């Protein structure tokens, strides 16, 4: 039993390293690229949450500095304060390329597998991307959110939650992703310049 538990522990650590390595490859940003307009809301499945130790140390404290810069007190930076969602499913390059890294406020209890709604920020000048709510729990008995179209052979399925049209959500782009852009904004994308050494808060599309 002990050897089995040790093996599970090793596998868990390897999995975490793989997730971190996978995600960190996504945030090495190029110079000028296209990003979702700051303040746009998106939906996605939570794939990873950071521990406080990872927030303090990963990328030489990049997340920690950004949280502090945004006015987040050290006492509020806990396990799960940073998370990642995928907005495309399942497999293929866009699942990773379009992933979103964001801050989870203390009042939001977010777990891997939950469907989250996130308000996007931007890398320069910096605005923090923030979770605004949980649309569906991973173990919900009744589902209101799902990947569409309902064909698991597709790589670029997008998240849809029942009734979002009435809340002002609209489909954009070739993949018909659901987004809610800020009031008064007609185009959900903006072109901004990102320094080569500044990882982005949301990833280029």
N, C-alpha and C positions, 0 to 999 in steps of 0.2 A: 504493500500500500504506500509506503514511504517513497519508493522509487517511482511509482505512478504519479504521486503528488509532485515530486521533484521534476519529472518530465513535463507535467502540466505547467509548472512554474516556468520552466525553460521555454516551452512553446509560447506561453503568454508574453514573456519578455521579447522573444524573437518577433512575435507578431507586432508588438508595440514599436519596436525598432523599424520594422518594415513599413508600418503606417507613417511614422515620422519621416523616414527617408523618402517615401513616396510623396508625402505632402510637401516637404521642403524643396523637392525638385520642381514643384509647381510655382513657387513664389519667387524664383529668380527671374525678375521681370526685365523685359527689353526696354528700349528707349520709348518712342512714341507708339501708342497702341490705342485700341478702342475699348472702353469700359462701359459698364452699365451706369446710367445716370445716378449720381449720389442721391440717396433717399428712396430709390426704387425698392419695392418689396418683392422678394422671391420666395419660393417654396422648395424644400428639399428634405432628404432623409439624412439624419444625423449619423455620421460615419465614425466620428472620433471626438473625444473630449480630452483636454489636457489636464494633467495634475498641476498643482501649484508649483511643484519642483520644475516641471517642464516649462511652465510659463516663465519662471525666474531664469532658467538657464539656456533654453533653446535659442539658437541663433544669437548667442551672446546677450540674451535678455531683450530681444526685439519686442516681443509681446508685452513684457512687463513695462518697458519704457513707454510704449504706445498707450497702455492702460493708464499709467500715471499721468502722461501728457494730456489725456482726455478727462482728467479729474477723478479717476477711480482711486479710492483710498486703498492703501495696502491691506487693511483689515478686510476689505471686500473681495480681494483676489484670492480665490480658493480653488480647490479641485473643481474642474468643470467650468471655470470662468472663460475659457477659450474653447471653441468647438469648430468642427468642419461639417458642412453638409454637401452632399452631391445633388445637383439639380438635373442631371441626366442619368439615365439607367439603361442598360446595365452592361458594363464593359465598354471597351473602345476608348479612344483618346479623349473624347469630350467629357466622359465621366470624371476624369482627373483634371483636364484643362479648365473646366467650368466650375470646379469646386469652389466653395465660399468659406472663408475663415472669418470668425466673428466673435464678439464679446457676448457672454451670457450673464445678464444682470442677476443679482442674488435672489430676486423674487421669482425667477423662472427656473423650474426644476427640469433640466433637459438630460435625457439619457440616449445612448446609442440606440438607433432604431426608431426614435421619435421623429415625427414629421414636424419641422420647425418653419416658422415664418421669420424671415430675416430682412431687416432694412439695411441696404448696402451703404458702405462708406466710400472712401477713395484714398489712394496712397499719397497724393501730392496736389495741393496742400492736404494734410492728413485729416480724415474724418473717420471715426470708428464705425465699423459695421456692427450692428447690434441685433440680437434676437428680440423679437417683439411678442412672441407667443409660441405655444405648442398647439399645433392643429390636430394632431392625433398621436396617441401613445402607441408604442411599439406592440403592446399586448392588448390593444383595444378590442373588445368583443364585437363592436359594431364599427365598421370602417367607413369613413367619409372621404378619405384621401386615397389616391391610387396612381400608379404609373400608367400613362396613356401614350400611344394606343395600347390596347390589351393584347400585346403580342410579344412574348418573351424573346423572340428572335431578333427584335429591333434593339440597336445600341442606344439610340438617342431618344428614348422615351422621356416624357416630361411629367412632372407632378401636377395633379389636378385635385382640388378639394371641392366638394359639392357646395354650390351656392356662391362661389367667389365672383361670378359675373356681376351679381347684384351689389357686390362691395366695390366695384370699380376695377376689377382685374380684367386684363385684356391679353390676348395672345399676340406675340411678336416674333418676327424672324422666321427663317426657313424651318426651324424645328418646332415652331408654334409654342414656345415656352410661355407660361403664364406669369405675368408681372403686373404690379400695381405701381405706376409711376407717380411722382409727386404732382400735386394739383398745379395746373398751368403748364405742365411739360408735355409736349406732343411727341417728342422722339425720346425713347428710353435709353439712348446711347449718347455718349459725349466723348470727344477726342481730347486726351490730355497727355502731357509729357511726363514720363516717370523716369527718374534717374536710374542708371544701371544698378546702383548699389542699394536701391530702395525696394524691398519686397512689397508686393501689392496686397491690399486688404481684400480685394476681390480680384479674380483672375481674368486675363484677357479673353475675349470671345473671338 
